[in-house]
Amino acid sequence: MSDVITACVADLTTKVKDIGEFGSSGKEKVFSIYSEDDLLDKSKLIKFPAVGVMYEGLRSVPGADPSRQGLGAEIGVALVLLMETKSVAGINSQNEAVRLLGLMRSAIKVTVAPTQHKWRFISEVPGGVLGNAVVYVQRWSTAAPNP
């Protein structure tokens, strides 16, 4: 299962890098994160905007048939968009964040994950301020092979 999870995280990382809004080729500001502390540490070393990609776990998917409960699962992945806490050169960072989140959704929706199932949009929420960055979290899931 770990190979499938790694492939799913890598798939979303590639899709976000391919947008072309997060640094130049080979210097993309899209990276794996493992926790909020890891995100805070890495955010000190980069210029914004940037995106952290975090595996959020494997969740059971309830089925209609009670005898099959716990057999279905989905892989959860969060895309954490980091923006500067203040506007730069008159650009409203909230409007820019909304634009970038829209590009991320467009790049991922109706695409197929390495599990051969489509990525499913779960939610998009502001996450507050972390260090010197404003955080927005976009969550995605895809069906996983039987756990």
Summary of the structure (lengths in Angstrom):
residues: 147
radius of gyration: 16.2
end to end distance: 7.1
largest distance: 59.3
contacts: 419
relative contact order: 0.21
helix: 29%
strand: 37%
